[in-house]
């Protein structure tokens, strides 16, 4: 029984050390993916929050005003 317990503890310790080594890499990949999405949206002139094009439109005004108008109808509780 003691031999099985020791093997289990060693396995848990090995998995903990492995997770400490792999976790920063996984977090870095997630961060890079988010930055890639932001760069792609910037190239396409899109705002992911509103879905509108990020350009000056003579009919609707600058982007900031359109974002304000899009969010004006929403109520926050």
Number of C-alpha atoms within 10 A of each C-alpha: 5 7 7 9 10 11 11 12 11 12 12 12 12 12 12 12 11 11 13 11 11 11 11 11 12 12 11 11 12 12 12 12 12 12 12 12 13 15 12 12 16 14 9 11 14 16 16 13 8 13 11 14 16 19 13 12 11 7 6 9 11 13 16 12 11 18 16 11 11 12 13 10 8 8 6 6 3
